[in-house]
Amino acid sequence: MKLSKTSHYSKIEKKFFKQHKDLLAKYAQILRKLQDNPFNESLKTHKLKGELKEFYACSLSYSYRIILTIEIIDEQIVLVNIGSHDEVY
């Protein structure tokens, strides 16, 4: 699947990794797994509810999540938000 980022995500991503450089290698692994299979068990990808019901979330680490949309028809994953549980929900 193809990965893309919203402009909002790109700004947040840059700021996030200035503070969390230790997660860059793990992030690269997560992105590869998302491209191969967004529902890989190790990603813990799950559908969200409520106001975010059109989105999915996957785990970057115990404390941090990535919010995304998955468009199966276009075989595209759009990264929407990244941050702590409280920041992204």
N, C-alpha and C positions, 0 to 999 in steps of 0.2 A: 504494500500500500504506500501511497505517497503521503509524506508529511508536509504540512504547511503551517505557518504561524500567522496569527492576526498581528497587526501593527502594535496593538496594545500589549499582546503577549511578548513581542520582541523587546519592548521597553522594560517590562517587568522582569523578563528573563535576564537581561543585562544587569539590572539592579540586584536581583536575587543572587546571581553568581559572583558579584563583587563581595557580597557578605558570606557566601557559602562556597568558596573555591574548593573545599574538600569534597563537594558532591559532584564536581564536573565529570569525573571518570564514571561514576554511577549513572549520571544523567545520559552520557553517551551510550551506555549499555541499554538503558530504558528506551531511548529513541530507536535503537536497532531492534529491540524486541517488539516495540509498537509497530514498526514497519513490517516485520515478519508475521506477527500475529497479535493484534491489539487485545485479544482475550487470553493471552498467555497467563497461566495460573500464577506465576510469580509476580505479575504486575498488579494483581488484585483489582482489575478493571471492573467497575460496577456502574450501573445506571443510577443517576441521581433522581431525587424526588422534589416536589414542591416547585418553587420558582426556577430551579435549575433542571427541571425534568427533561429538557432536550439535550442535556449534556451527560458525559461520562466522567469518571475520575479514575486515576490510577495512582499507585503509590510510588513516590520517588524514594522515600525513606519512611521510617516510623512516624516522623513528625511532619513531613512535607508531601503535598499532593500536586498532581497535574490535572487540570480540567481540560477536557477535549470534546470534540464532536467526532463522530465516525459516520462517514457517508459511504455505505457499502456500494451503492450504484456507481459512484465515481471513483471508488477505491481510494478514498482520500481521508486522512485524519488531520483535523485542524486543531492545533494547540491554542487554548483560549486563556488559561491562567495557570500560575504556578505560585506556591507559597505554603504557609502553614495551614492547618485545618481551619482555623478561625479566619484567616485572611481570604481563603478561596470560597468558603461557604458563607 
